Amino acid sequence: MPTLAQLRELQSIAQAGLTYTRDPYDRERFERLLALTAELLTEGTGQAPEEVHGLLRVEKGYLTPKVEVRAVVLNESGEVLLAREREDGRWSLPGGWADPGESPRQMAVREVREETGRTVRAVRLLSVVDKSQHGHPPELWAVYQLNVLCELTRDSPHPENIETLESGWFDPENLPPLSENRNLPGQVRRAVHLARHPDLGVDVD
């Protein structure tokens, strides 16, 4: 069975071929390669075949990693802000997929407001993480996660919303069960460490 990284490479080759080829026979070959890749990705990720085929058909052009933005917010006690995801009942740093037309700074501020009700100011980038290199559960897409330090300006939590059930402050050394397709414990602790030590610069990993 090919690895997920190998399957993503096949997907990239197929999509690039479909984007740039003008030969109808080559197009048929790249279409077939994409279909075979979708079948193998179904086995590798556990997602439904129709979902994988549909997602690959939506993707057009040269294949690049998707971008996810997470906000790292600390209170005066050094605790980190987490939101409990409605999807799996586990916790994560506030955030989600980046939206076109919205900067990482704007995205981090908005996600904290929507998921927790709190108001923050984005301060600086802490890290860029290639999630495929860090032991996350398998994902269909290659994902770069941007972790952005945010300063709390108004601590006014709101009740559950369509994405999250609640939010709260946690000791980084005593974290609740995390939504591991979003954040791993070591990543949260590393982000907090970077937030406390600006001299370390930005992790690119």
SERO-4910 file (N, C-alpha, C, O; in steps of 0.05 Angstrom, whole numbers):
BEGIN
 pado doro    nc1    nc2    nc3   cac1   cac2   cac3    cc1    cc2    cc3    oc1    oc2    oc3
  Met    A     17    -24      0      0      0      0     18     25      0     35     27     17
  Pro    A     14     44    -19     30     68    -19     25     85      6      3     83     18
  Thr    A     44    101     14     40    119     37     23    142     28     18    147      5
  Leu    A     12    157     49     -4    180     43     12    201     27      1    214     10
  Ala    A     38    204     34     55    223     20     58    216     -9     57    233    -26
  Gln    A     61    190    -15     63    181    -42     37    186    -58     37    193    -81
  Leu    A     14    181    -45    -11    186    -58    -16    215    -64    -27    222    -84
  Arg    A     -8    232    -45    -10    261    -50      7    269    -74      0    286    -90
  Glu    A     31    256    -76     48    263    -99     35    254   -125     36    268   -145
  Leu    A     22    230   -125      8    221   -149    -15    240   -156    -19    247   -179
  Gln    A    -29    249   -135    -51    268   -140    -40    294   -152    -52    305   -171
  Ser    A    -17    303   -142     -5    328   -152      2    325   -182     -2    343   -198
  Ile    A     14    302   -189     22    297   -216     -3    296   -235     -2    308   -256
  Ala    A    -24    283   -226    -48    281   -242    -61    308   -246    -69    315   -268
  Gln    A    -63    324   -224    -75    350   -227    -59    369   -244    -69    385   -260
  Ala    A    -32    368   -240    -15    385   -257    -18    378   -286    -19    395   -304
  Gly    A    -19    352   -292    -23    342   -319    -49    352   -331    -50    361   -354
  Leu    A    -71    350   -316    -97    359   -325    -97    390   -329   -112    400   -346
  Thr    A    -81    404   -314    -80    433   -316    -66    442   -341    -74    461   -354
  Tyr    A    -44    428   -348    -26    439   -368    -27    424   -395    -19    435   -416
  Thr    A    -37    399   -395    -36    384   -420    -57    394   -440    -78    403   -432
  Arg    A    -50    393   -466    -69    400   -487    -76    375   -504    -92    377   -522
  Asp    A    -63    353   -498    -66    329   -513    -90    313   -501    -89    306   -478
  Pro    A   -110    306   -517   -134    292   -506   -127    264   -496   -140    255   -477
  Tyr    A   -107    251   -508   -100    224   -499    -86    226   -472    -90    209   -454
  Asp    A    -68    246   -469    -55    250   -443    -76    257   -422    -74    248   -399
  Arg    A    -96    273   -429   -117    280   -410   -131    255   -400   -137    253   -376
  Glu    A   -137    237   -417   -150    212   -409   -132    197   -389   -142    186   -369
  Arg    A   -106    196   -394    -88    182   -376    -87    196   -349    -87    182   -328
  Phe    A    -86    222   -349    -85    237   -323   -111    234   -308   -112    232   -283
  Glu    A   -134    233   -322   -160    228   -310   -160    201   -296   -170    198   -274
  Arg    A   -149    181   -310   -148    154   -299   -130    153   -275   -136    140   -255
  Leu    A   -107    167   -276    -88    167   -254   -101    180   -229    -98    171   -207
  Leu    A   -117    201   -234   -131    215   -212   -152    196   -199   -155    196   -175
  Ala    A   -166    182   -216   -186    163   -206   -174    141   -190   -184    134   -169
  Leu    A   -151    130   -199   -137    109   -184   -127    120   -157   -128    106   -137
  Thr    A   -117    144   -158   -107    157   -133   -130    160   -113   -126    156    -90
  Ala    A   -153    168   -123   -176    171   -105   -184    145    -92   -191    144    -69
  Glu    A   -183    123   -108   -189     97    -96   -170     89    -74   -178     79    -53
  Leu    A   -144     94    -79   -124     88    -59   -126    106    -34   -121     98    -12
  Leu    A   -132    132    -39   -136    151    -17   -159    143      1   -159    147     25
  Thr    A   -180    131    -11   -203    121      4   -194    101     24   -202    101     47
  Glu    A   -176     82     16   -166     62     34   -148     74     55   -148     65     78
  Gly    A   -131     94     47   -111    105     65   -123    124     86   -111    126    108
  Thr    A   -145    137     80   -156    157     99   -181    147    113   -189    159    133
  Gly    A   -194    126    102   -219    117    114   -243    133    107   -265    128    118
  Gln    A   -240    153     89   -263    169     81   -279    154     60   -269    136     47
  Ala    A   -305    162     58   -323    149     38   -313    154     10   -303    175      4
  Pro    A   -314    133     -8   -305    136    -35   -317    160    -50   -302    175    -63
  Glu    A   -343    164    -47   -356    186    -61   -346    213    -51   -344    233    -66
  Glu    A   -339    215    -25   -329    240    -14   -301    246    -25   -296    268    -33
  Val    A   -284    225    -26   -257    229    -36   -258    237    -66   -244    256    -74
  His    A   -273    222    -82   -275    228   -111   -286    256   -115   -277    271   -132
  Gly    A   -306    264    -99   -317    291   -102   -298    313    -95   -296    333   -109
  Leu    A   -282    309    -74   -262    329    -66   -241    332    -87   -232    354    -93
  Leu    A   -231    309    -98   -210    311   -118   -220    324   -143   -205    338   -157
  Arg    A   -246    321   -150   -257    333   -174   -260    364   -170   -258    379   -189
  Val    A   -265    372   -145   -267    401   -140   -241    415   -143   -239    437   -153
  Glu    A   -219    401   -134   -192    414   -135   -184    417   -164   -184    398   -179
  Lys    A   -176    441   -171   -167    447   -198   -139    460   -197   -132    472   -177
  Gly    A   -125    458   -219    -99    472   -221    -77    458   -206    -80    435   -197
  Tyr    A    -55    471   -203    -31    460   -191    -37    455   -161    -46    473   -147
  Leu    A    -31    431   -151    -38    424   -124    -18    436   -104      6    433   -107
  Thr    A    -28    450    -84    -12    461    -63    -24    455    -36    -48    448    -34
  Pro    A     -9    457    -14    -20    451     13    -42    471     20    -42    494     12
  Lys    A    -62    461     35    -82    479     46    -70    493     71    -51    483     83
  Val    A    -83    515     79    -73    530    102    -93    531    124   -117    537    119
  Glu    A    -84    526    148   -101    527    172    -89    547    191    -64    548    194
  Val    A   -105    563    204    -95    583    223   -106    578    251   -130    573    254
  Arg    A    -88    578    271    -96    573    299    -86    597    316    -64    607    312
  Ala    A   -103    605    335    -96    627    352    -86    617    379    -98    599    391
  Val    A    -64    628    388    -52    620    414    -56    644    433    -43    665    429
  Val    A    -74    641    452    -81    663    471    -75    654    499    -83    633    508
  Leu    A    -60    670    514    -53    664    542    -65    685    560    -68    708    553
  Asn    A    -73    676    584    -83    695    604    -60    703    623    -38    693    620
  Glu    A    -66    719    643    -45    729    662    -33    706    678    -11    709    689
  Ser    A    -47    684    680    -37    661    696    -20    642    678    -10    622    688
  Gly    A    -18    649    653     -2    632    635    -18    608    624     -6    590    611
  Glu    A    -44    608    628    -61    587    617    -67    593    587    -67    616    579
  Val    A    -72    572    572    -78    575    543   -108    571    538   -121    555    550
  Leu    A   -118    587    520   -147    586    513   -152    563    493   -139    561    472
  Leu    A   -171    546    500   -179    524    482   -210    525    479   -224    534    496
  Ala    A   -219    514    456   -247    511    450   -253    482    447   -238    467    435
  Arg    A   -277    473    457   -284    445    454   -301    442    429   -322    454    426
  Glu    A   -291    426    410   -303    423    384   -329    407    385   -331    386    398
  Arg    A   -350    417    372   -375    403    371   -372    376    356   -386    357    362
  Glu    A   -355    376    336   -352    353    319   -343    327    334   -354    306    329
  Asp    A   -324    330    353   -315    306    366   -314    309    397   -306    290    411
  Gly    A   -323    332    408   -324    336    436   -296    340    449   -294    341    474
  Arg    A   -276    343    433   -249    347    444   -240    376    439   -255    392    427
  Trp    A   -217    383    450   -209    411    452   -187    418    431   -172    401    422
  Ser    A   -186    444    424   -165    453    406   -161    483    409   -177    497    421
  Leu    A   -138    492    399   -135    521    397   -156    532    378   -162    519    357
  Pro    A   -167    555    383   -187    566    364   -175    570    337   -153    579    334
  Gly    A   -191    563    316   -181    567    289   -195    550    269   -215    537    275
  Gly    A   -184    549    244   -196    533    223   -183    539    197   -161    551    196
  Trp    A   -196    531    175   -185    535    148   -183    565    142   -200    581    149
  Ala    A   -161    573    129   -158    601    120   -178    607     97   -183    589     80
  Asp    A   -189    630     97   -208    639     77   -195    659     58   -180    676     66
  Pro    A   -201    657     32   -191    676     13   -200    704     20   -222    709     29
  Gly    A   -182    724     17   -189    751     23   -186    759     52   -192    781     60
  Glu    A   -176    740     69   -173    746     97   -145    739    105   -136    716    101
  Ser    A   -131    757    118   -103    752    126   -102    733    150   -122    730    164
  Pro    A    -79    720    155    -77    703    179    -83    719    204    -95    708    223
  Arg    A    -75    744    205    -81    761    229   -111    764    232   -122    761    254
  Gln    A   -125    771    211   -154    774    212   -168    748    219   -188    748    234
  Met    A   -158    727    207   -170    700    212   -168    692    241   -188    683    253
  Ala    A   -145    696    253   -141    688    281   -160    704    299   -172    692    317
  Val    A   -162    730    295   -180    747    311   -209    738    308   -223    735    328
  Arg    A   -217    733    284   -245    725    279   -251    698    291   -273    695    304
  Glu    A   -233    679    288   -239    652    299   -241    652    329   -258    639    340
  Val    A   -225    668    342   -227    670    372   -254    682    379   -267    672    398
  Arg    A   -262    703    365   -288    715    371   -311    696    367   -329    694    383
  Glu    A   -311    682    344   -333    665    337   -334    640    355   -356    631    362
  Glu    A   -311    629    361   -311    603    376   -311    606    406   -319    588    421
  Thr    A   -303    630    416   -302    634    445   -316    659    455   -322    661    479
  Gly    A   -321    678    438   -334    703    446   -314    724    455   -321    747    460
  Arg    A   -289    716    458   -268    735    468   -257    752    446   -257    745    422
  Thr    A   -247    776    454   -235    795    435   -205    795    439   -195    797    461
  Val    A   -191    792    416   -161    791    418   -149    809    396   -163    818    378
  Arg    A   -123    813    400   -108    827    379    -85    809    371    -70    799    388
  Ala    A    -83    804    345    -61    786    335    -35    801    337    -32    824    330
  Val    A    -15    787    348     11    800    354     33    791    335     45    808    322
  Arg    A     38    765    332     59    756    315     56    726    309     41    711    322
  Leu    A     69    717    288     69    689    280     88    674    298    111    682    302
  Leu    A     79    651    308     95    634    325    108    611    310    131    605    314
  Ser    A     92    598    292    103    575    278     87    569    253     64    575    251
  Val    A    101    555    235     89    544    211     94    514    212    117    505    212
  Val    A     73    498    214     76    469    218     64    454    195     41    458    187
  Asp    A     81    436    183     71    417    163     59    394    178     74    377    189
  Lys    A     33    392    179     20    372    196     27    343    189     25    326    206
  Ser    A     34    339    164     41    311    156     67    301    169     73    277    169
  Gln    A     83    320    180    108    313    193    106    308    223    126    304    236
  His    A     82    310    234     80    311    263     61    290    275     53    293    298
  Gly    A     54    270    260     38    248    272      9    253    276     -4    239    292
  His    A     -3    272    261    -32    276    261    -45    252    248    -33    238    232
  Pro    A    -71    247    255    -86    227    240    -86    233    210    -84    257    202
  Pro    A    -87    213    193    -85    218    164   -106    237    154   -130    236    162
  Glu    A    -98    255    136   -116    274    124   -113    272     94    -92    266     83
  Leu    A   -134    278     79   -134    277     50   -114    297     39    -99    292     20
  Trp    A   -114    321     51    -97    343     41    -72    346     56    -71    340     80
  Ala    A    -51    356     43    -28    366     57    -36    393     69    -49    409     56
  Val    A    -28    398     94    -37    422    108    -14    435    122      2    423    137
  Tyr    A    -12    462    118      7    478    134    -10    493    155    -30    506    148
  Gln    A     -2    490    180    -16    504    202      0    528    211     24    525    217
  Leu    A    -13    551    211      0    576    222    -11    581    250    -35    583    254
  Asn    A      7    582    269      0    588    297      7    617    303     30    625    301
  Val    A    -14    633    310    -11    662    313    -16    669    342    -37    663    354
  Leu    A      4    683    354      0    693    381    -20    716    381    -17    735    366
  Cys    A    -39    715    399    -59    736    402    -60    746    431    -58    730    450
  Glu    A    -63    772    434    -65    784    460    -94    788    468   -110    800    452
  Leu    A   -102    779    491   -130    782    500   -136    811    507   -121    823    523
  Thr    A   -157    822    495   -165    849    501   -192    851    516   -198    870    529
  Arg    A   -208    829    513   -234    829    526   -242    800    531   -246    785    513
  Asp    A   -243    792    557   -249    765    564   -279    762    570   -288    765    593
  Ser    A   -294    757    548   -324    756    551   -334    731    537   -345    733    515
  Pro    A   -331    708    549   -339    683    536   -369    682    530   -385    693    546
  His    A   -376    669    508   -404    665    503   -411    635    503   -392    619    502
  Pro    A   -436    628    505   -443    600    505   -437    586    478   -427    599    460
  Glu    A   -444    561    477   -438    545    453   -449    558    427   -468    573    428
  Asn    A   -436    551    405   -444    561    379   -444    537    359   -443    514    368
  Ile    A   -446    543    334   -449    521    314   -425    504    312   -426    481    302
  Glu    A   -401    514    320   -376    499    317   -366    488    343   -354    466    344
  Thr    A   -370    502    365   -358    494    390   -379    493    412   -399    507    412
  Leu    A   -373    476    432   -391    472    455   -386    491    478   -404    499    492
  Glu    A   -360    497    482   -352    514    504   -323    522    500   -310    512    482
  Ser    A   -312    539    517   -284    546    516   -274    550    545   -290    553    564
  Gly    A   -248    549    548   -237    553    575   -207    555    574   -194    553    554
  Trp    A   -196    561    598   -167    565    601   -155    540    614   -166    529    633
  Phe    A   -131    532    604   -119    507    613    -89    511    617    -76    525    602
  Asp    A    -79    497    638    -50    495    642    -38    479    619    -47    457    614
  Pro    A    -18    490    605     -6    475    583      5    448    590      8    431    573
  Glu    A     12    445    616     23    419    625      1    400    634      6    377    642
  Asn    A    -24    409    633    -46    392    642    -70    397    623    -91    407    631
  Leu    A    -66    389    598    -86    395    577   -109    374    577   -104    351    585
  Pro    A   -133    382    569   -155    363    567   -151    346    542   -132    351    527
  Pro    A   -168    326    537   -165    311    512   -167    329    487   -187    343    484
  Leu    A   -147    328    470   -146    346    447   -157    333    422   -156    308    419
  Ser    A   -168    349    405   -177    340    378   -152    338    361   -142    358    350
  Glu    A   -141    314    359   -114    310    349   -111    315    319    -89    317    309
  Asn    A   -133    315    304   -131    323    276   -127    353    274   -120    363    252
  Arg    A   -131    368    296   -127    397    296   -101    404    311    -85    419    299
  Asn    A    -97    394    335    -73    400    350    -64    376    366    -81    360    375
  Leu    A    -38    372    369    -26    352    386    -16    366    411     -9    389    411
  Pro    A    -15    351    434     -7    364    459     21    378    457     24    400    467
  Gly    A     40    364    444     66    376    442     67    402    426     82    420    431
  Gln    A     49    403    406     47    428    390     36    451    406     46    473    404
  Val    A     16    446    422      4    467    439     25    477    459     29    501    462
  Arg    A     39    458    472     60    466    491     83    481    477     93    501    488
  Arg    A     90    473    453    112    487    439    103    515    431    118    534    433
  Ala    A     78    518    423     67    544    415     67    563    440     75    586    438
  Val    A     60    552    463     60    568    487     89    576    494     94    599    503
  His    A    107    558    491    136    563    497    146    586    479    160    604    488
  Leu    A    139    584    453    147    605    434    135    632    441    147    653    438
  Ala    A    110    631    451     96    656    459    111    669    482    112    694    484
  Arg    A    121    653    500    134    663    524    163    672    518    175    687    534
  His    A    175    663    496    203    668    490    205    679    461    214    664    443
  Pro    A    199    704    457    200    716    430    228    715    417    230    717    393
  Asp    A    249    713    434    276    711    424    281    686    407    300    685    392
  Leu    A    263    666    410    266    641    395    258    644    366    264    627    349
  Gly    A    244    666    359    236    670    332    212    652    324    196    645    341
  Val    A    210    646    298    188    631    287    197    602    281    217    599    267
  Asp    A    183    583    291    188    555    283    177    550    254    155    558    248
  Val    A    194    538    237    184    529    211    190    500    209    213    492    206
  Asp    A    169    484    212    173    455    216    152    439    201    152    414    203
***
